Amino acid sequence: FVGAYMGIFGCVILFISILIYNPYLILFSILIFAFCVANFWPIVVRYALSQTTESLNTTASNLVTLAMSGFLIGPAIVGYSASTMGLTFNVQILCGLWIINSLALLFTVRKITQ
């Protein structure tokens, strides 16, 4: 549960600092955001491996393949949206996506533990 709540907390802090538009506050909030979301991937892997019916190697390979597809597609999307709408918009969307990820993780963990 802590991983999902920390992700939401980090996103809210980053989003508020972007609205305030103070460069030093933004840098500090990026540090807080990074610490809050750093454990997201290990939590996802742990829950996926504990819930799988396939072999652990197959599940781990599928998770890594999904992650790498994000690394291939993500920079193109970020570059295009940064050139059309700006970097501030990209960081605001990043906060929104991380909140969605954290809420999905929270929902999944609660569903598994019940």
Secondary structure by P-SEA (a helix, b strand, c coil): caaaaaaaaaaaaaaaaaaaccaaaaaaaaaaaaaaacaaaaaaaaaaaacccccaaaaaaaaaaaaaaaaacaaaaaaaaaacccaaaaaaaaaaaaaaaaaaaaaaaaaaac
